[in-house]
Amino acid sequence: MGVLNTLDTIVSCMGDKPEILAQIEQSIFEIIAVVLRDGIL
């Protein structure tokens, strides 16, 4: 869960910065897919 918790922290910190979230959104989706697919928890 370390990777997902880290991603959650990043997204939470950027909650008031939609322009930054828009830039990192696709990367975060791809990372989440890899974590879930490969069982990297």
C-alpha positions in Angstrom: 0.0 0.0 0.0 3.0 2.3 0.2 2.8 3.4 -3.4 -0.9 4.0 -3.3 -0.6 5.9 0.0 2.1 8.1 -1.6 -0.1 8.8 -4.6 -3.0 9.7 -2.3 -0.7 12.1 -0.4 0.4 13.8 -3.6 -3.2 14.2 -4.9 -4.4 15.5 -1.5 -1.6 18.1 -1.4 -2.4 19.2 -4.9 -6.2 19.4 -4.3 -6.1 23.2 -4.5 -3.9 23.3 -7.6 -6.1 22.0 -10.4 -3.6 23.0 -13.1 -0.9 20.7 -11.5 -3.4 17.9 -11.0 -4.4 18.1 -14.7 -0.7 17.7 -15.6 0.0 14.6 -13.4 -3.4 12.9 -13.7 -2.5 10.6 -16.6 0.7 9.5 -14.9 -1.1 8.8 -11.7 -3.7 6.7 -13.5 -1.0 4.7 -15.2 0.9 4.1 -11.9 -2.3 2.9 -10.2 -3.0 0.5 -13.1 0.5 -1.0 -12.8 0.3 -1.3 -9.0 -3.1 -3.1 -9.3 -2.1 -5.3 -12.2 1.3 -6.4 -10.8 0.2 -6.5 -7.2 2.9 -3.9 -6.1 1.6 -3.0 -2.7 
